Amino acid sequence: MQTTETPPGPVTALVLAAGGGRRLGGRPKALVRYAGRPLVEHAVAVVRAGGCPDVTVVLGAEGHRVRSTAHLPGCRLVDNPDWAEGMGSSLRAGLAALAPGTSAVLVMLVDTPGVTPAAVARLLAAHRAGAELAAAAYDGRRGHPVLIGARHFAEAAAGARGDAGARALLAAHRAATTLVECADVAVPDDLDTPADLARWAAG
C-alpha cells in the first residue's frame, strides 16, 4: 500500500557561523576561504542546493566584516553578541530569530565543508516522512547536520550551553532521533586548524 508524505511547514536552515577561529590564527571562521569563497558562502550554498531556501546565518566574531565581505543575498543575518561563550549561544540566538510557523530547523555548522547537498536533502526527506529529530550519521555515528522540529525548540534552547549546541537535546531523546546515514555522500570533519585547511584545500 502506497503512503503519501504530508508536507510539513517550512524548514529554516540555521547556519552557525559565529566562531572566532582561534586555532586558525584568529580569523573568523565565516571568512576562512574554501574552494575560492568564504566558508559561510559555501555553507549557505550547500543548504540551499539541498532543498532549504530559507536560511538564517548567525554571526559573531567580526560580524560587521562578515556582513560587508560575504555575499549572502536573501539570508536572515542574526548577530550573537555572546558568541565567545560557544556554539550553544549561537543556537539560542538562531532559534530566537525564527519566523513564526517554522516547522523545523536544519542546523549547519560553518566549519564542516564536507557536508553536501545530498546529506541536507536526506535530512529534509526524513522530516517530511515524520521525523521531529534527525541527525546525519557516519557509519552509524551521529554527526552534523542535525534537524530539530518545532516542538523541541524550547528544550533545545534551554540545553544549548557552551559548545554543546543540540547535544543535550539529542541525548535526552536518543530513542526518538532518526539517524540518517550519510557516509556515502558526505564527510563530517570539522575545519579547525591550519592543517585541516591545508588538507581540505588539497582535496
Beta strands, then each sheet from edge to edge (+ up, - down):
strand 1: 11-17
strand 2: 33-34
strand 3: 37-38
strand 4: 55-59
strand 5: 76-79
strand 6: 104-109
strand 7: 133-138
strand 8: 141-149
strand 9: 178-181
sheet 1: 5+ 4+ 1+ 6+ 8- 7+ 9+
sheet 2: 2+ 3-
end
